[in-house]
Amino acid sequence: MKNLYLVDYWVPFPSSEYGGVIALIAENDTEAFTLLSEEETFDEKYIHLIMPNLIKCQKFKLQGDYESGILEAFIT
């Protein structure tokens, strides 16, 4: 069973002026971390800040079969 994750963007001000939110589907926190840390558009020097945001983010159980991946990223 997979989860919908709504993750606060982890890059601090001033690199990210207003922050943001990322929606993704993953089976667990480890898979979500892998998806986010391997995304080329995110600044790799802040990878260490991803997992704390994953642990505290909202997660919703999904019914049915969904492909894992980043759905949308609203970031500044």
ChimeraX attribute file (.defattr): number of C-alpha atoms within 10 A of each C-alpha:
attribute: neighborCount
match mode: 1-to-1
recipient: residues
	/A:1	11
	/A:2	18
	/A:3	20
	/A:4	22
	/A:5	24
	/A:6	20
	/A:7	22
	/A:8	20
	/A:9	21
	/A:10	23
	/A:11	22
	/A:12	12
	/A:13	10
	/A:14	8
	/A:15	10
	/A:16	13
	/A:17	11
	/A:18	12
	/A:19	16
	/A:20	15
	/A:21	16
	/A:22	17
	/A:23	17
	/A:24	21
	/A:25	23
	/A:26	24
	/A:27	17
	/A:28	15
	/A:29	15
	/A:30	11
	/A:31	14
	/A:32	23
	/A:33	16
	/A:34	14
	/A:35	16
	/A:36	20
	/A:37	18
	/A:38	11
	/A:39	11
	/A:40	8
	/A:41	8
	/A:42	15
	/A:43	12
	/A:44	13
	/A:45	8
	/A:46	12
	/A:47	15
	/A:48	10
	/A:49	13
	/A:50	19
	/A:51	19
	/A:52	10
	/A:53	15
	/A:54	22
	/A:55	11
	/A:56	11
	/A:57	13
	/A:58	14
	/A:59	20
	/A:60	12
	/A:61	13
	/A:62	14
	/A:63	9
	/A:64	7
	/A:65	8
	/A:66	14
	/A:67	10
	/A:68	16
	/A:69	16
	/A:70	17
	/A:71	11
	/A:72	11
	/A:73	15
	/A:74	11
	/A:75	16
	/A:76	13
